[in-house]
């Protein structure tokens, strides 16, 4: 090792509704036309939530709200670099999913894809799949907790 060590902090955004997930079709030459969730490296000075919002808007064409971290992981020495990944759930608050007519250097398009059909798509990498169930479980727990808090308010 040459004494330099690079760690990238990245976000991975899971927008899931009715057993469908927002996926983007990659435009980068290294993974062109393959599918993945909105994700990317955090920029200097950006917090996790700002990064999630920026990446989702750039890649999928939609604005998100309520981004919440449900997991993190560390990928050491992947392609000679280390990655710390923040996995977040979010909901769409504005915009519309990017179409092929709107393709750019970030992505070609974005779509709602049924979770049961993911196996039919050529994925950039299947590393996000185990986190889908975690995202769904987290969202359910968040709803139950919010309902509990609301009930507590009403009972006071």
Secondary structure by P-SEA (a helix, b strand, c coil): cccbbbbbbbbbbbbccccbbbbbbbcccccccccccbbbbbcccccaaaaaaaaaaacccbbbcccccccccccccccccccbbbbbbbbbccccccccccccccccccccccccccccccccccccccaaaaaaaaaaaaaaaaaaaaaaaaac
